[in-house]
Amino acid sequence: MRLSAYILLYSYSKKAGMRRFEDLAFFNGSGGLVDTSWGPVKIGVYARHLERWLRCFPLKQLLFVSGERLIVDPAAEMARVQVSIFHG
């Protein structure tokens, strides 16, 4: 689940009444059953997509880029991407 997507929405939102993450991510705000139709959760369910990619490519050919690290230290994360492309 992508908590970072919620944080970005929250950070850029000027709405004073934005609902809590728990109220948006879980059905009835229960903290139990996750609402996978909510955008930030839906895009964060990587397993659905990864299964398809792994049918075509071995895991060693995939690189997982951290969106959080890309924001905090873009040069270092992009260096990882370059190493993977040119030396992977």
ABEGO torsion letter per residue (X at the ends): XBAAAAAAAAAABABAABBBAAAAABBGGAGBBBBAABAAAAAABAAAAAAAAAAABBAAABBBBBAAAAAABAAAAAAAAAAAAAAX
